[in-house]
Amino acid sequence: MEQVIVVSTLLAPIVSALIQVIKQSEKVNNKYLPLVAIVVGVAFGGIYAYLFNEVLPDYLLGGLIAGLGAVGIYQTAQVPKGDKQ
C-alpha cells in the first residue's frame, strides 16, 4: 500500500500540470476542471497498474487520490475574484 501512496504523490503534480494545459486551451469549462482532474488521475492510476502488472483497484484508488490532490493544488492556486493584490 505504501507504493500506492508514493505513486499517487508522484502523479498529483503531473495531473495538475495536465489540468493547467487543459485550462489554458479553454476546451473545458473551468467548473468541470476538478472532475476532469479526478478522471485523469484515475485513468493514470489504471494505466500505471496495467503497465507494471499491479493490482488494479489499489492503483485506481491511488489515481483517485492523485486527482483529488491535483484538485487541491488547483483550488489553492486560484485567487478569489474579490481579492486585489
One Martini backbone bead per residue (centre of mass of N, CA, C, O) as a GRO file, in nm:
protein
   85
    1MET     BB    1   0.053   0.065  -0.014
    2GLU     BB    2   0.294   0.259  -0.025
    3GLN     BB    3   0.320   0.265  -0.336
    4VAL     BB    4   0.052   0.409  -0.387
    5ILE     BB    5   0.129   0.672  -0.244
    6VAL     BB    6   0.372   0.737  -0.417
    7VAL     BB    7   0.226   0.746  -0.688
    8SER     BB    8   0.019   0.966  -0.610
    9THR     BB    9   0.238   1.179  -0.547
   10LEU     BB   10   0.355   1.178  -0.842
   11LEU     BB   11   0.080   1.234  -1.002
   12ALA     BB   12  -0.033   1.508  -0.905
   13PRO     BB   13   0.152   1.711  -1.070
   14ILE     BB   14   0.082   1.592  -1.345
   15VAL     BB   15  -0.220   1.645  -1.335
   16SER     BB   16  -0.199   1.947  -1.282
   17ALA     BB   17  -0.050   2.019  -1.545
   18LEU     BB   18  -0.268   1.909  -1.735
   19ILE     BB   19  -0.493   2.099  -1.635
   20GLN     BB   20  -0.348   2.359  -1.719
   21VAL     BB   21  -0.353   2.295  -2.020
   22ILE     BB   22  -0.658   2.272  -2.043
   23LYS     BB   23  -0.718   2.557  -1.939
   24GLN     BB   24  -0.560   2.712  -2.167
   25SER     BB   25  -0.738   2.588  -2.409
   26GLU     BB   26  -1.054   2.616  -2.348
   27LYS     BB   27  -1.225   2.328  -2.376
   28VAL     BB   28  -1.300   2.356  -2.069
   29ASN     BB   29  -1.485   2.420  -1.824
   30ASN     BB   30  -1.386   2.529  -1.512
   31LYS     BB   31  -1.606   2.366  -1.341
   32TYR     BB   32  -1.480   2.073  -1.462
   33LEU     BB   33  -1.179   2.036  -1.370
   34PRO     BB   34  -1.198   1.857  -1.115
   35LEU     BB   35  -1.323   1.615  -1.265
   36VAL     BB   36  -1.096   1.579  -1.468
   37ALA     BB   37  -0.874   1.524  -1.259
   38ILE     BB   38  -0.995   1.264  -1.148
   39VAL     BB   39  -1.010   1.105  -1.413
   40VAL     BB   40  -0.709   1.125  -1.482
   41GLY     BB   41  -0.602   0.991  -1.224
   42VAL     BB   42  -0.745   0.719  -1.265
   43ALA     BB   43  -0.622   0.661  -1.541
   44PHE     BB   44  -0.325   0.663  -1.450
   45GLY     BB   45  -0.357   0.436  -1.244
   46GLY     BB   46  -0.445   0.222  -1.452
   47ILE     BB   47  -0.196   0.239  -1.632
   48TYR     BB   48   0.008   0.162  -1.419
   49ALA     BB   49  -0.110  -0.115  -1.350
   50TYR     BB   50  -0.080  -0.231  -1.636
   51LEU     BB   51   0.229  -0.183  -1.693
   52PHE     BB   52   0.316  -0.321  -1.387
   53ASN     BB   53   0.131  -0.549  -1.286
   54GLU     BB   54  -0.097  -0.455  -1.090
   55VAL     BB   55  -0.338  -0.370  -0.872
   56LEU     BB   56  -0.603  -0.204  -0.980
   57PRO     BB   57  -0.769  -0.086  -0.733
   58ASP     BB   58  -0.529   0.047  -0.592
   59TYR     BB   59  -0.452   0.244  -0.838
   60LEU     BB   60  -0.722   0.382  -0.859
   61LEU     BB   61  -0.705   0.505  -0.580
   62GLY     BB   62  -0.441   0.655  -0.633
   63GLY     BB   63  -0.561   0.827  -0.863
   64LEU     BB   64  -0.774   0.962  -0.691
   65ILE     BB   65  -0.576   1.098  -0.502
   66ALA     BB   66  -0.431   1.257  -0.724
   67GLY     BB   67  -0.680   1.414  -0.823
   68LEU     BB   68  -0.745   1.545  -0.550
   69GLY     BB   69  -0.470   1.682  -0.524
   70ALA     BB   70  -0.497   1.852  -0.782
   71VAL     BB   71  -0.743   2.006  -0.685
   72GLY     BB   72  -0.603   2.136  -0.444
   73ILE     BB   73  -0.391   2.283  -0.610
   74TYR     BB   74  -0.592   2.438  -0.787
   75GLN     BB   75  -0.754   2.584  -0.556
   76THR     BB   76  -0.499   2.732  -0.425
   77ALA     BB   77  -0.415   2.888  -0.698
   78GLN     BB   78  -0.656   3.044  -0.666
   79VAL     BB   79  -0.795   3.366  -0.700
   80PRO     BB   80  -1.006   3.556  -0.577
   81LYS     BB   81  -1.193   3.808  -0.722
   82GLY     BB   82  -1.201   4.010  -0.463
   83ASP     BB   83  -0.894   4.006  -0.466
   84LYS     BB   84  -0.648   4.261  -0.429
   85GLN     BB   85  -0.278   4.280  -0.517
   0.00000   0.00000   0.00000
